């Protein structure tokens, strides 16, 4: 069971030679068919909101922004104060930028159409989970923001936009996440590979630190909440047993790591190789992760990095959504591990599947 090295490469030159996020988009515009000025500004708007969210998270122990708001969101989850702040800042940045005509947030029951007086001619729809893993904020653990971008056909009116925007994840034109941890990273793809940018707090810019990310083929980690093991189908329990076996040649085994923040677990596995699993359970037969806000954007990213994403039976990006807050099981990460999970879940042999 060989271990691949990290898919990242940190530049050693001084910071003056490292492109910022905006410079990167401008200089590589020919790689992005949709990279009009408005698209570039849209990514800038998301990055500005991420900086504000990061500022609030970094001061969470000082300001009164920890704990719950006392309300329950549309997902029937107790809303954290930082959930509310992150949602507000993303909506505010996108509304102020005026580069999209429709916003969908995990925290909101319905989509938010932009004002007809704004740049409604811009055909971008943005879906986001403003603060994934927000229960971690009270204990100073890492969290993240996930976003997904679609384009809408000309002539679509705001009232009709949602029906048009609910499309398979394969039709996304960009997706990404922001990981707020020991450093703050902005990772995104526009369909031409995956690149990661680290926020330099001294200058307030995201700098390219992880160009052309590729997920290692051989996984080092698996991530799942094994407290729910008794609620897993027998085939999944068999797969977990297979994962825990030592490699007969090296004696090494894949280790369990589970943070409880999808962004954080995904980010680690993207760099080191591995698989993240949030399966269907007895309590959540449809799975728990949201297709539009979480599964689709991360599936888009992992495929661009050479990985795979599945609900256990079909490619995530092929699912045709029928509801804004639709949920799905998810198996995502290094392609051989996801293929092995599918084999077990479908009652097929996983022989020959590399770990």
C-alpha angles and dihedrals in degrees: 000000000000120000120227120218122249116289091229132091120194115213114241097198121099118278093258089072096048113094121233121230092262093046090050092054093047096047094046097040091124088066092057112066090189094046098118118150090266092053091051090049090049091057089047090053091053091048092050091052089048091055091052092047089048090052091054093046092050090054096040094113091052102040124056094255102111125096131030132319092222092245134102119228129221090274089062089247127133105256119233121217090241090052088059094045094048092047092049094048094049093048091046094050094047093045092048092047091051094205099123135054100204136035127192119190129185087225095056126075093217137025119269114233115206120241115276085231091062124075092294088157087075105095102209124126116193125199121187149169098219097202118009114196093016092160085072094064094078090060097041096250126143124279137171152202122238125198139181130192130203132174121230127214119260116269097029110142121220092249091056098038098095094058089051095043095054094091134138116284090245086075095060113120094200141359138175150144141229117223115205105199137108083334130010115248131189110202121181148152134204094190096284103089132296126284131185128211126193121212113241102206091197094066099018094236135124108236126200105254103147110043122184097001117205123186111233112250094223111064124227098184142033122202124202138128098252091184084084093054095117089057093053121100113256091250091060092048088053090052091052089051089052091050092053095056118109118245103257092218102046105018089231123132137195109261128222118242121167123169098170093235111101092209093052095046092045093047093052092048091047090058100038104024126253146114132275117204132191102166134183112275137186089266094043108031091169093048124250108251117094116246098213099039104034118007100045099049094044091046089052090052097045093050090050087053093051098263136112140240127198142161086226094271109038142023111276093223091058095059112113105217121222101180137041095233097035115155131215141181111250137206110175138164139057109024099234092052094048090048089051091051090052091049093053094044092049093047094248129134116266091203113143093020107135123227 
